[in-house]
Every structure is written in structure tokens, then in C-alpha cells.
Amino acid sequence: MTLAPARIDALLTGPVAPLADGRTQSGIVKSPSDDALWLSATGLAGDAQADLRIHGGPEKAVHHYPREHYGAWAAWSRRHDLLAAPGAFGENLSTMGWDESSVCIGDVLRLGEALVQVSQGRQPCWKLDVRFGELGMAREMQDSGRTGWYYRVLQPGPVQRGASIALVERPHPGWPLSRLIALLFARDERFAPEWERAAELPALAERWRATFRRRAASRQVEDWTPRLCVPGADPG
């Protein structure tokens, strides 16, 4: 499996601000920048996250989302206004040509003048539902596997729209993100041997490794309701 170089079509950042419900604080609303932005170990200059217990940090410094997914979302969602340009899902990077099946966990990439490594996929949360005003958005992202992925930063540096992003090293060629994402969202205990293998991947973010270890030991999958369901919303 090869990975041809891609171009950064959009580079996006944003502050923490209330969403449309007027009470949910989030950094999901991001705006494109044509300026060169410094990428540090915790993310792009000018970017912010509301709940640092869950979002952001060294293992989730940058979120990359494939622009190709927008076509499928346009068929699912009424919010074509949000889907008209990159940034609908709170991503920092938008490209064409890469997706979860072509990118592997641990891939080391030259991103502009910075060096990054694929650390994990995204576990979507209910704030997506609030952002779009459509219940079930987060669950659809999970069920479809169209989650995008995160980078840890190995070498800080400036990044700009139009810059190249290219593969430098691939330590786990047998572990495309699509495989890991499918495993994470699988509830069948028959996947326990695969959970054990995933837990041993050194390039995988420790939180994901710990989740796989717990599942393999208990043969049980954690409750996703608090992450996927808008608090106080009627699921029906």
C-alpha cells in the first residue's frame, strides 16, 4: 500500500465559542487561514478546545478530515450550508486523496515544515449533533467510519495552506486506520484477539491502547451513550 503526497487544501483554526443552542461551548467552529501557522506539540497557533480532558492535547494536536467524505454527508444531512466548505466537522486539515483506508496508524508525515505521526482515529461526540442541529450525526460518523484522524507532533514547524503532506515512514503497514476504527466500534467479544493485538501497537495513542486492553480482559465494551447522545435530548 502506497500513499501519494497530497496538498493541504484548507488549514483551519478557531476559538472556543457557544454553539447554536447557546449553551454548549466548543471549538468545533473553525475558519480557514491563508497564513503560515506555527504547529507546536499541542496544535496550531490560534486553535482551541473547550474540554481539554477529552479534546486536544499531544495525542490529538491536529485533526485531519478527508474532503471526499463531504459528498456522503451531503446525502445524509440537510445542512448543505455547513458542508459547502471544509471545516464542518471541526477539522484542522482538509485534503483530497487520502482516507482512513489509505492512512496507517503510526505513519510519519512531513506536514509543511513540521513532522507529525498518525496517533488515533476520532471518537465522535454529541457536539456534532448540536453543531448540525441533527440528532444522530455523531453516531452516523461512528457507524460509517468516516471519522478522520489525529496527529501527534514529532517536530514543530510552520504549516500553510497549499503545502505538501507526504509519507516519511510507515511502521505499521498492516494497520490502516479503517481496521482500527472498525475494531474500536465493534461490540462483539469475538474481536477480543484483535483487541489484544491493537493494544500492543506502540504508535497507537495510549487511551486507545488502554481501551483495547480493558475490553480484551473483560470481554465487554464500554457504554457509548454519554459520548454519542446529546444530554437531555429525546432519542426518539
N, C-alpha and C positions, 0 to 999 in steps of 0.2 A: 504494500500500500504506500503510495507516494502522496505528497502534499505540495502542490504547486504554490509558489508565492502568490499572495493576494495584496490588495491595496486597501487602506483604511478609507472607506467611503464617507464615514462620519465619525467624529470624535466628540463625545457628549459628556457634560457635567451638569450638576445642579445642586442647589441648596436644599435644606430641609424646609418643607412648607406644608400647610394643610392641603389635603385632597378635597375633592368636590363635596364630600359630606360635611366639611367644615370642622371636623374634629380629629380626623386621622392625620397624624404627622408622618411625612415620608419624604425620602429623597428620590423617589421614582421619577419625578418630572424633571427631565434633563433637556438642555439646549445644546445645539451644535456649536462648535468653536472652530474657527479657521486659524487660531493662534497656535503656536507651539506650546504645549503644556508640559510641565515637569511631572514625570511619573516617579513617585517615591515608593517605599515599601508598603505604604498604606493607601496608595491610589493617586489619581490625577489631581493636580492643583485645582482648587475650586470645586471639588466634588465633596459631597457629604452624605451621611446616612443617619436616619433617625434613631434607630435602636442598635447600638454597637454590640449588644450581646449576641445579635443574630446576623446583622449585616455588616459588611466591610471587614476590616482587619487584614492582616498579612496574607491569609489564605484566600481572601476574596477581594483583592485590591482592585481588580478590573473585571468588569463583566462584558463578555463578547457575545453578540447575538447575530445570527445569520439573517441577512436581509431577505433571503429566499423564503423564509418562513412566513413572511407577511402575506403572501398570496393565500395560504391556507387559513390564516387568521381572518382575512377579509371575507372568506366564505363562511366563517363561523360567527363573526362579530358584526354588530350593527355600527360600530364606531369607526367608520371609514375615515373620519376626520383625524383620529389619532394615528391611524395606520397609513396616512398619506406620506409620512416621512419617518426616517429612523428615530428611535428614542421612545417609542410607545411602551416598551417594556422596561424602561429604566436602564438600558444598556449604555456602556461607555464606548464600545467599539461596534461599528457595523461594517460588514464586508459582504462580498459576493464570492461564492466558490467553495466555501468551507461549511461543513455542518458537523453534527455530533457523530456521524458515522466515519468522517474522514480525519477527525482530530482524536488523538490518543491521550490518555492520562499520562502526565509526565513529559509531554512534548515541550522541548525548549525552543523558544522562538525569538528571533530578532524583531522587535517591535519598534520601528523608528531607530532611535539610538539606544533604546533600553533592551534588556534581556528579560524575558518572562517565561514562566512554566505553567502549563495547564495543571491545575490543582484539584478541581472538582466540577461537577455539574451544578445546576441550580435546583434548589428545592422551593418551588413557587409558594407564595403565601397569599392570604386573603386580600392583601392590599392591592393586588392586581384586580380583584373583583370591584373594589372601590374605585380604583383608577379608571376602569372602563364603564362602571355602572352596570355591570353584568355579572350576576351570580354564576359561579361555576367556571370562571375564567382560569383561576389557579389550578383547579382540578383538570381542566382540559389541557393546560400546558403540561401537567404531570402525566396524564394518560397518553398524550400524543408523543411525549419525549422531546418536544420542541422547547427545550429549556435554556439553550445556550450554555456557556461555561465560564469559569473564573480562572484568573491567573494570579500566581504569586510573583513578586518581582525579585529577580536574581541580581539585576544590575540596573540601578536607576538611570534615568536619562530623559531627554525631551522627546515628545511624541507629537505628531501633527497629522491632520487630515491629508490624505494623498500619499503618505509614507508607505513603504513596503512592510509587510509582515511575512516572515519566511522561516521555515523549519531549520533548526540548527542541529538538533539531536532528538532521537526517538528511543527512549529506554524501554518502553513497554509496547511494542508494535502489536501485540495480541490483545490489547485492551483499548479499543476505541471507546469513546465516551458513551456511545449508544449502548454498548454492552453494560457498562457500569450503571447508567441511568435505568436501564431495564431491570437490573438486579436490585437497585435501591427501591424501586417502586413495585417489586414483586412481593406478594404476600404469601406465597406458597412455600412451606417449610422444606419442600423438596429441593429448593435452591440453596440449602444450607452449605453444601460443599463449595458452591461458587461464592457464597458469602465469606467463607473461610479464606478462599484464595484472594478475594478482593481486599480483605483485611490485612494481607501481607504485602500489599503494594506500597513500597516506600515513598513513591511520589504522590500518593493519594492523600488529601487533607486528613488530618488526624480525626476530625469529627466524623467523617465518613468511615474511616477505618474502625473507630470505636463503635459506631452503629452496626457495622457488619459483624464485629466480634460479639456484641451483645446478642444479636439475632442468632448467630451460629450456636452460641451457648444455650440460649433459652428456647430456640425454635419458635420464637414469637416475634411478630412485627409490631412496632410502636404504633400508638394511636395518632393518626394524622389530622383528626378533627380540629384541634386548636390552630394548626397551621393553615388549613385549607378553608375553613368556614368563617365568614365574617361574624364577629361577636354580635349576638342579638338578632341576627338575620333569620328570617323564616326560610328554611331549606326548601320548602315546597313552593 
